[in-house]
Amino acid sequence: SQQGEEDPQALSIQEGENATMNCSYKTSINNLQWYRQNSGRGLVHLILIRSNEREKHSGRLRVTLDTSKKSSSLLITASRAADTASYFCATVISGYSTLTFGKGTMLLVSP
Amino acid sequence: DAGVTQSPTHLIKTRGQQVTLRCSPKSGHDTVSWYQQALGQGPQFIFQYYEEEERQRGNFPDRFSGHQYPNYSSELNVNALLLGDSALYLCASSLDRGAQYFGPGTRLTVL
């Protein structure tokens, strides 16, 4: 079953613009992770945020976590065409290590 | 340093057949997890192997089985294939319950 739900399902922007994707989940978590997938191939780990953290940055990525609302957002600043991919949030429940993924957001960045 | 590798890349089988997919973990990793990703969906957890034992299992029937060898490599076996088993099968490795690194996947088509 899917734990997280990303919103929007698809996003189309121009190069240089910012892209924001949201993720909601259902149960309490240990951490939440964001992954990128190009053309239906392997997943690339982008960033991990723990349940006691509220915001985290990595390069052009900014992730926020609101455990009271059971939601997270991923912001990609100054998007590039190479950022075109599907983005997934995945949650990890305390005591386990397995990832539970949402359905993903397809991001298209046009030159 | 080689990352996670999977073989084969693509596979075509017919209903009722059996298939074996293989995964070599990233150097230094001892845990292997398998995920199934249907078209347009997020990956779903199948099972996780640690110290040659199945440590955790997702909501998949017994037709799905696995194995982990002393060198930490792993196999995923699916018996009595159904059309609905057509998917991208992803292997991820980690050091125990640490961050998971994904391979490129095996695309299975069942006709």
Boltz contact constraints between the chains, C-beta under 6 A:
constraints:
  - contact:
      token1: [A, 41]
      token2: [B, 104]
      max_distance: 6.0
  - contact:
      token1: [A, 42]
      token2: [B, 102]
      max_distance: 6.0
  - contact:
      token1: [A, 42]
      token2: [B, 103]
      max_distance: 6.0
  - contact:
      token1: [A, 42]
      token2: [B, 104]
      max_distance: 6.0
  - contact:
      token1: [A, 42]
      token2: [B, 105]
      max_distance: 6.0
  - contact:
      token1: [A, 43]
      token2: [B, 102]
      max_distance: 6.0
  - contact:
      token1: [A, 88]
      token2: [B, 42]
      max_distance: 6.0
  - contact:
      token1: [A, 97]
      token2: [B, 97]
      max_distance: 6.0
  - contact:
      token1: [A, 98]
      token2: [B, 45]
      max_distance: 6.0
  - contact:
      token1: [A, 98]
      token2: [B, 48]
      max_distance: 6.0
  - contact:
      token1: [A, 98]
      token2: [B, 56]
      max_distance: 6.0
  - contact:
      token1: [A, 101]
      token2: [B, 42]
      max_distance: 6.0
  - contact:
      token1: [A, 101]
      token2: [B, 43]
      max_distance: 6.0
  - contact:
      token1: [A, 102]
      token2: [B, 42]
      max_distance: 6.0
  - contact:
      token1: [A, 103]
      token2: [B, 41]
      max_distance: 6.0
  - contact:
      token1: [A, 103]
      token2: [B, 42]
      max_distance: 6.0
  - contact:
      token1: [A, 104]
      token2: [B, 42]
      max_distance: 6.0
